[in-house]
Amino acid sequence: MTVDQNTLRRRGVGLIAHDPERSYGGYTLYTPITSAGEIHLVDIEGRPVHTWNSPHPPGRQAQILPNGNLFYAAKDTSGPTLFPIWDVYHGGIFQELAPDSTVLREVRHPFHHHDASILRNGNLIITVVEPLAPAAAARIRGGIPGSEAAGGVIYGDVVYELTWDGEVVWRWAAIEHLDPEEVPLNPHFAREHWPMANTVNELADGGIVVGFRSASTTVAVDRADGSVRWRIGPDVLAQQHHPHELADGNILVFDNGTYRDTTSVPYSRVLELDPRTGKEVWSYEDNPPQNFYSPYMSSAQRLPNGNTFIAEGSFGRLFEVTPGGDVVWEFVVPQFRSFGEGVGLESSAGAQNSVFRAYRYAADRLPWL
């Protein structure tokens, strides 16, 4: 018998566990980060029920829109390369796809990276980079010495509100509203990109949440004047992903934990935080904690029945937990591929099944299914 040499795949893929009495049910959407442009939907038994196909690899992820169509943030492989890892996490293409994968509308931006979502007014909110002026770059603290981009350039994060016609109608630059002394880069990250946003989405009152991985910081931005309403920093978070507002105003966030100062063993957790105080309201971690760990990517979603749906993104493990922390559904992404294979990027040494995010949807969000 030939032994599969992929460690993760050897442990088992597809549906691993399901407690129908306590699971919310529904359909799970995921986009393998190494795919050539396939977005997958599976039912609660882990059975494939639909696939969208795009000629573009994922810029990061896809979401179901309220109208049942798909919002897909794809990668423009013909775009500029600003620094080596830019080819890994830039996107640049935003599409609304019909269930049959027909492109209903599309807009592009060459300096987009990581996240994008659609605002309630129908426009997009996206994260981009702009090169910092030399005087501003000199203010950036932390990071690996000498790791700036070519020519000593540091790219700073900027949030754009973008229309589907490509017009920028609102702009927020981190360097104009955050003090680099108070938001330094973690010493393990390159100085080419500050503070490296990986999340942007809308608050109920129209404000914006932005998460910065390399500075372990999440902020809420006032749309009227760009001021920072609140900030949760590395005393609480460690390279977090997907901070977003819950119905009661709390913030749910996947706390990756690679360089957490308070422990020698890296592990991940999901936190519900009161943004006014930064205090923990609810948390999930495994027992022992290191059994649950994703060094990058990942997400968490609060479900209508109070359960939480989690994507341990680095390893393609999607699971659902009760408020008490019991796992009631678990699925491992079965699609493995080497990163960059066939999409113009340098291939990694081995195949992986990682996802940036995943989402759970009730059947009424998929009326065409």
Disulfide bonds with the S-S distance in Angstrom:
none
